[in-house]
Amino acid sequence: MSHDSLPVKRLADWDHERLRDLAAEHGTPLYVADLDRVAANYRRFADAFPDAHVMYAAKAHTGKAVLETLLDAGADIECAAWGELHRAMAAGADPNTLQYTAVNPPDADLDRAVELSEEAPGLTITGGARDTFDRLAERGYDGRVAIRVNPGIGTGHHEKVATGKDAKFGIPAEHVDEVAADVAERFDLVGIHAHIGSGVLNDSLDEHCRAVGRVADIARSAADAADTDLEFVDVGGGYGVPYREDEEPLDMPEVGERIREAVGDLDAQLKLEPGRYVVADAELILTEVNTVKEAPAATVVGVDASLATLIRPAMFDSYHPIRNVSAPDREPRPVSVGGPCCTSADVFCTDRPVAEPERGNLLAIGNAGAYGYELASQFHSQPRPAEVAVEGGEARVVRRRETLDDVTRVER
Ligand SMILES: *Cc1c(COP(=O)(O)O)cnc(C)c1O
């Protein structure tokens, strides 16, 4: 049965027998991606913005299988580093359709992007500091650029991702007119861009829409100041998914209308760049219980996944749903679930009711598609896990499990 029409795919919606089979065949910890769900998420988002241009923000998950799935579904790709441009092209993206958002770009990244633009004049480079434009000009670049603006207000689920508030990103609103006039003389100024935060759900939608409205105002003013017609106004990504079981998903058709309304009349195409929304609920992690310990303060459940597998709980205090897929109907009991890393940050949950886990049980950690494998590390000399993709009922390994040789390969 397909769950692709659901606004969110929760852990209970995954085929548990299939998950148990995949863990038995490929071992744990294991990333399992549902590529049909990735395509359905993109489609649902794009359908909510019929006259807009929707790009996938690759940094949420740059796996080749995911990029190929999205290119097949008709998405263009937004990249924030040379490595992402490289991988987007390796997955089949036409470089003329790519957008490169350069945040404090290293010289090597700018060199390569400028070189790429010689064969692919359609490439758009987005700068968020005067230095970036000066450095592009020094390289003889005079092609397509967008200006990333900082509207001075932002939304998000955690202060580290509320980028609109953060001076690191974008030209301050009060400098945009002047920068736009200057940039339009030296380059082909095609757009105004902002990415205003992350994890926007129903309770932060009003605030997000206000920020989007502000970006549209900044864009209208910049177009006047530069005396130019903009091709697009890009209001970025940031659309959230419910991580907690009691959170409601965004109603995409409503979000589409609200954003349109916030933007108002625009003499340019509206662009959006969802990352998380497209991939988050399309992937989970399977992990095996190896320890159940009764301590005075808690029942501690040890698993083979760790913060090296999924760092979001340690880094952002993120909540990820956890389900016992071996015995989902057992009586729930409050447990702390943690991995093999020697730090107290290596904990996926504390005091959370989970169907009573026993040694050997398989747990699923949900919503791991966005910033999951992408932020995985080899901390504690742990080879990174394999990733299996399910598509049209077939499963295939899209990233093999690393070995210790992979961990030591760069040592000299
Ligand atoms: C990270 C990022 C996105 C996507 O953000 P999500 O919260 O994953 O939707 C979009 N645009 C830019 C420039 C980004 O850096």
The ligand as an SDF file (V2000), in Angstrom:
LIG
                    3D

 15 15  0  0  0  0  0  0  0  0999 V2000
   19.8120   24.9570    3.8630 C   0  0  0  0  0  0  0  0  0  0  0  0
   19.2960   25.8110    2.7780 C   0  0  0  0  0  0  0  0  0  0  0  0
   18.0360   25.5660    2.2190 C   0  0  0  0  0  0  0  0  0  0  0  0
   17.1150   24.4640    2.6760 C   0  0  0  0  0  0  0  0  0  0  0  0
   16.7100   24.5960    3.9840 O   0  0  0  0  0  0  0  0  0  0  0  0
   15.6480   23.5510    4.5810 P   0  0  0  0  0  0  0  0  0  0  0  0
   15.4210   24.0380    5.9590 O   0  0  0  0  0  0  0  0  0  0  0  0
   16.2860   22.2070    4.5450 O   0  0  0  0  0  0  0  0  0  0  0  0
   14.4410   23.6300    3.7300 O   0  0  0  0  0  0  0  0  0  0  0  0
   17.6250   26.3830    1.1970 C   0  0  0  0  0  0  0  0  0  0  0  0
   18.3920   27.3930    0.7380 N   0  0  0  0  0  0  0  0  0  0  0  0
   19.6240   27.6520    1.2500 C   0  0  0  0  0  0  0  0  0  0  0  0
   20.4360   28.7470    0.7050 C   0  0  0  0  0  0  0  0  0  0  0  0
   20.1170   26.8680    2.2890 C   0  0  0  0  0  0  0  0  0  0  0  0
   21.3230   27.1310    2.7960 O   0  0  0  0  0  0  0  0  0  0  0  0
  1  2  1  0
  2  3  1  0
  2 14  2  0
  3  4  1  0
  3 10  2  0
  4  5  1  0
  5  6  1  0
  6  7  2  0
  6  8  1  0
  6  9  1  0
 10 11  1  0
 11 12  2  0
 12 13  1  0
 12 14  1  0
 14 15  1  0
M  END
$$$$
